[in-house]
Amino acid sequence: MKKIKYFYNTNTLRYEKLVTPLRVKLLRVFGFIAATLVTAGLIIAIAYRYFPSGNEKRLRQENDDLKDNYNVLSEQIQQLNQKLGDIEKRDNDVYRVIFESTPIPDSARAKAIAVDEEVKLVQRMSEDQLGKSIAISISNISNRIAFQQKSFGDIGEMIKNKEKLLAAIPAIQPVSNKDLNRIASGFGYRSDPVYKVTKFHAGLDFTAPQGTPIYATADGRVEQAGFSDGGYGNHVVINHGFGYETLYGHMVRVKARAGQFVKRGEVIGWVGSTGKSTGPHCHYEVHKNGTPIDPVYFFYNDLSPEQYDRLLKIASTKNQSFD
C-alpha cells in the first residue's frame, strides 16, 4: 500500500496531503532513465576496454600483426629506395660522365612518395589503405627500376658508340715523324711567308720530301679531295663524325676520293707544294664543331710521354709558317 505523505502548511496551520505535480514526476523519470543510460554506457565501455570479447581480441591481434608487417615492408622499401638512389647517382655521376652524356634530371625519374610521420599514419590506416600504400610504393620502385634499365640500355649504346668515337678522334701524325724533326710551324699566330705579316695559322706544317705519304689520322669519310683555289692546293678534308674534321693541304697528288671511307693510317695522298706554299710540306688542321684546334693535342697514339712533351715545345716555337 502506497504511503501518503503530509506536510504542515504554515498558512493554514494545518497538516495537508503532499501531492507531487506531474511535471516533477516526468523530470524524475527522465533523470532516472538518463542516469541509467550513462551508467550502462560507462559499464559497457569499461567492459570492452578491459574485458574484450574473443572476436575482438582476434581482430586486435590481426590489426597489430598487420601494422608490424607493414612496418617491416616499409623498412625494406626504404632500403630498396636507398640502393636504387645510389645506382641512379652512379648512373649520373660516373657512367654518363665517362661517356660525356647529359645526366638525367631527377624530374625525369619516377619519384618516391614522401611519407611524413609514417607510424602515426599507419595507426590511422585501414587494412585497405595499408595495402594501397604498399602497392603505390612498390609501383614507384618498379617504375624507377624500369627507367634505370632503359638508362643502362642507353649506356650500352654509348659504349658501342665510344668505340666509334675513339676511332674517329685524330690520334696520329699525318706523316711519319719518328725523329720529331718535321714540324716546321705550329698552331697560332705566325709570320706569313708571302705577305710578311702576322696571321693566324690554323694548323701544323710538317716538312717532308715531295712524295712522302700522308696518312688519315682517324677513321672517317672524305668530304673534299682535289685542288682548291683557297690556298691549300691539292688537299683532302675528312669528316670523322662526332664533330671532328681534319684537313691535309698542299699535296703533290691526291689518292683519296670524295665519298670514300678511310681508316686511320691509310694513305690519302703525298706531300707536295701546291697552292700557297713556299716548299714541300703537309699543312694539317683539326676542327671540332667547325672550330680549328691545335693538332698537337691529338698525337697520343704514336708518341711516348717524353716525345709528346718534346713535340709540344717544338710546336710552340714562334717562327714563320710555310703557307
Phi, psi and omega in degrees: 000132183289133180285140177260129181256144180237159175219155183270119180271114183287343179282317182265351181057040181220155171280127180237155181290132180277120180245120180276124179296153180299323181299318180293322178298317180296319179298321179296318180297312179298321179297319179296316180297316180298315179298321179298315181295316180297316180297317179297319179297317179296318180297317180294317180299315179296322181295316180291327183286316186254346180226065183293155178285167179298320180293321179293320177301318180296316180295319179296319180295319178296320180294318178296318178297320180297318179295318178298316179296321179295319179296320178296314179297320179298320178295319178295319178296321177297319178295319178297318178299320180294316179296318179294323177297321177297319179296317180296322179294316177297323179301314182282314190272344182239293188300311183286334176292319180302319184263015176054042181253150181292128178299152179278125179292152181300329182295339180276343180269155175290122186269150176287147178277120181287132179240111180269138179049059189300322182298317179295323179294319180300321182295335181264356185273144170277172180300320181294320180293322178298316179298318179295320180298316178295318180298320179295317180297316179294319178297321179297315179296320179299319179295318180293321178296317179298319179295320181292324176298320177295321180296317178295328174296319177296321179294324175300320176293324179296324179298317178297317180291332180297323177297318178294321180297315180298325178286337184269346181277126176304129188220002178226170176279148184287342175229158179295126186213053184296326181273358178059035182244014185255354177279114183262334182208138184262188183275137178125198182281123183225162177284127179286130185289341182262308186269350176058034175235159179283123180226160180283125179257112191275010181203201177242144175255121176255112177282142180193154177301147178302135181096356177293133181297143174247132187249145170294132185271355177197165177292145177174181180248133182290123179264321179228141177205109182153196184274143178235136176281355183279001177113346181277351181061219174289121186214167177226136174240126181244129174265116184265354185082172180058024178088358183266142178211142178233152180231138180231116188246165172069030180290148173283328177206142181258132177262319183292157180234146180303134181091349181283141174268128182239154179256157177302132180091356180280138179289128180244352179173188183227146184302140177208201181216041180277159180077207180280087185216146180253007178173163181300123177192168174247116174273123187236128180234149172237129178242141174234116183055039175086357182253128178294135175231159186295117182295342184297341180277005184238034181243026189284347184281332186238021180228145172280165178303321180294317178296320181296319179296321179293320180295323177300318180294320179296315184292336183276354180295130179279108179215188182271138178281169180264358182211000000 
